[in-house]
Amino acid sequence: MCDNLVLDRTQLTLLAKILMDSSKIVAIITGAISILLAIAYLILVQVLDLRGEMKPAPISQLDQQSAIISYVVNHEVGLD
């Protein structure tokens, strides 16, 4: 029963060659995916740069009111 599991030298070299070829294919696919991601990133950066100068976010009215209330409360209590 164990005689069927024994491989000769040519079968071992053929098996090793198949395994090496499959690992090369995986390496090529991984490299291609990496290059595609890098190109997509560069395109995204260029598109974001084309939008123009970055402007700060507008200050909402709620922030201004809370600053005024805080100023009034602090001065009435005498915390300044």
C-alpha positions, 0 to 999 in steps of 0.5 A: 500500500505504501509503494504507491506513495513513493515518487521517483526523481523525475516525478519529484523534479516535475512536482517541484517545477510545478510548485515553483511555477505556481509561486511565480504566478502568485508573485506576478499577480501580487506585483501587478496588484501592487502596481495597480494600487500605486497608480490608483493612489497617484491618480487619486492624489492628482484629482484631489490636488486639482480641486484647488486651494484648501479652505478652512471649514466655516465657523458655525453660528453655534460655535460663536454663540457658545463662545459669547455665552462662555465669555459672559458667564466667566465675567459674571462669575469672576473667573477671568 
